[in-house]
Amino acid sequence: MKHFQQPPVSFNEKLRHLGPGFILSAAIVGSGELIATTALGAKAGFITFWVVIVSCLVKVAIQLEFGKNAIYSGKLTMASFNSLPGRKFGKAHWSIWLWLSLQGLKLLQVGGIIGGVAIVLHMMFPLLTVNLWAIISALVTSLLVYRGYYKGIEKGALVMTVIFTLIILCSVVLLQRTEYAISWAQLREGLSFRLPPELVLIAFGAFGITGVGGDEIMYYNYWCIEKGYAANVGPDDGSREWAERAKGWIDVMYLDALFSMVVYTVVTAAFYLLGAAVLHKSGQVPEGYRMIEVLSRIFTETLGEWAKVLFLAGALVVLYSTVFTAAASWSRVWGDAFGQLGWMRFDTDAARKKAIAIFSWIFPAAWCILFLFFQSPVLMVILGGVATSVLLLLVAYVAVVFRYRSLPASLKPAATYDFFFWLSVASIVAVSMYGLWQALS
């Protein structure tokens, strides 16, 4: 007989079971914070500060609904999508086909990030070209994910991300002693909720890519299951004991998501302020191969020229953690999707391992090829952010279905939760629809 694990009760015990949200944070910091957020600040100044703050705060309720679905159903993301009401085309629900149609731009996004890794490595070790470093980075990533060494890499990347975050916060504090010091008037401007028409597209992309994006929300399901939350709860047998066990592990998941939200919100705010204060004032926008060189000024202008090496080391860890986590996550979600489409098997442990192994080589190679062709990391990342904003609309719809059609009655949340849930849905729909309208008009 299966003995399911009872949820931790004390706060300290719950902390020992955190993890899925911080895996997402390792991915979020590289693409959203280091590149898109700083570029937005450099182009827009302080006026769109509110966009990235709202972006970080409003999406977490949707993430919680996906996490809950993983815990009470035990289903992988695409399996849950395929169980949604509505029309199927072939074996797959329309939502899976819509997701698949957006993946071209998402491939560009991670290609831009692998390009960022290559540029940093070339600056640190210039004997090899940027293109060669991109190829090496892709091969190393594929090998690590294929061999299954991702747990140790993620833990190391998370530690380095924390260190890099502390350096970023220190840089913001030291900024106040320079000519780029941030004033209260600038902060008020940034929180005025105004958005000039010429900044709509980049703000739209930044909304999709900063904080937890549509793709990270979908990945959260896999990491919650691999962490063991669903296995600890067990299948729904309709008993009171199951409901209490599920509520306990859902509380742990809530804590995991909220802690990670605090981390990436603080980091996002810091990166944006540095971009707006240092780069916008000096008229420098990170673009092309000079992206990392320009971004390094957010350190050297506040800490001195010696800090460039520190920035490069931190940027390498942050960017590479995104590439590595993306490879691990994409291998799972694409294998799951192909399984639902009937294109490959993904219904057993052996089949899942085989699919992950195959995709672990395909995606880093595709990202590398796209970077070698486009050679514009910032543009590639921003375009991926636009696709992520569209994906957020799909994710918000699925979350509503999870909440009102899939959630067992015994797990019905309080009215306060529903208020924030609908605030999250309304914000995502409003910003995404407005951004699409402006982009297409």
Stockholm file with secondary structure:
# STOCKHOLM 1.0

chainA/1-441         MKHFQQPPVSFNEKLRHLGPGFILSAAIVGSGELIATTALGAKAGFITFWVVIVSCLVKVAIQLEFGKNAIYSGKLTMASFNSLPGRKFGKAHWSIWLWLSLQGLKLLQVGGIIGGVAIVLHMMFPLLTVNLWAIISALVTSLLVYRGYYKGIEKGALVMTVIFTLIILCSVVLLQRTEYAISWAQLREGLSFRLPPELVLIAFGAFGITGVGGDEIMYYNYWCIEKGYAANVGPDDGSREWAERAKGWIDVMYLDALFSMVVYTVVTAAFYLLGAAVLHKSGQVPEGYRMIEVLSRIFTETLGEWAKVLFLAGALVVLYSTVFTAAASWSRVWGDAFGQLGWMRFDTDAARKKAIAIFSWIFPAAWCILFLFFQSPVLMVILGGVATSVLLLLVAYVAVVFRYRSLPASLKPAATYDFFFWLSVASIVAVSMYGLWQALS
#=GR chainA/1-441 SS CCCCCCCCCSHHHHHTTCCHHHHHHHHHIIIIIIIIIHHHHHHHGGGGHHHHHHHHHHTHHHHHHHHHHHHHHCCCHHHHHTTSSSCEETTEEHHHHHHHHTHHHHHHHHHHHHHHHHHHHHHHSTTSCHHHHHHHHHHHHHHHHHHTCHHHHHHHHHHHHHHHHHHHHHHHHHHTTSTTCCCHHHHHHHTSCCCCGGGHHHHHHHHHHSSSCHHHHHHHHHHHHHHTHHHHHCSCCSCHHHHHHHHHHHHHHHHHHHHHHHHHHHHHHHHHHHIIIIIIHHTCCCCGGGHHHHHTHHHHHHHCTTHHHHHHHHHHHHHHHHHHHHHHHHHHHHHHHHHHHTSSCCSSHHHHHHHHHHHHHHHHHHHHHHHHHHCCHHHHHHHHHHHHHHHHHHHHHHHHHIIIIISCGGGCCCHHHHHHHHHHHHHHHHHHHHHHHHHHC
#=GC SS_cons         CCCCCCCCCSHHHHHTTCCHHHHHHHHHIIIIIIIIIHHHHHHHGGGGHHHHHHHHHHTHHHHHHHHHHHHHHCCCHHHHHTTSSSCEETTEEHHHHHHHHTHHHHHHHHHHHHHHHHHHHHHHSTTSCHHHHHHHHHHHHHHHHHHTCHHHHHHHHHHHHHHHHHHHHHHHHHHTTSTTCCCHHHHHHHTSCCCCGGGHHHHHHHHHHSSSCHHHHHHHHHHHHHHTHHHHHCSCCSCHHHHHHHHHHHHHHHHHHHHHHHHHHHHHHHHHHHIIIIIIHHTCCCCGGGHHHHHTHHHHHHHCTTHHHHHHHHHHHHHHHHHHHHHHHHHHHHHHHHHHHTSSCCSSHHHHHHHHHHHHHHHHHHHHHHHHHHCCHHHHHHHHHHHHHHHHHHHHHHHHHIIIIISCGGGCCCHHHHHHHHHHHHHHHHHHHHHHHHHHC
//
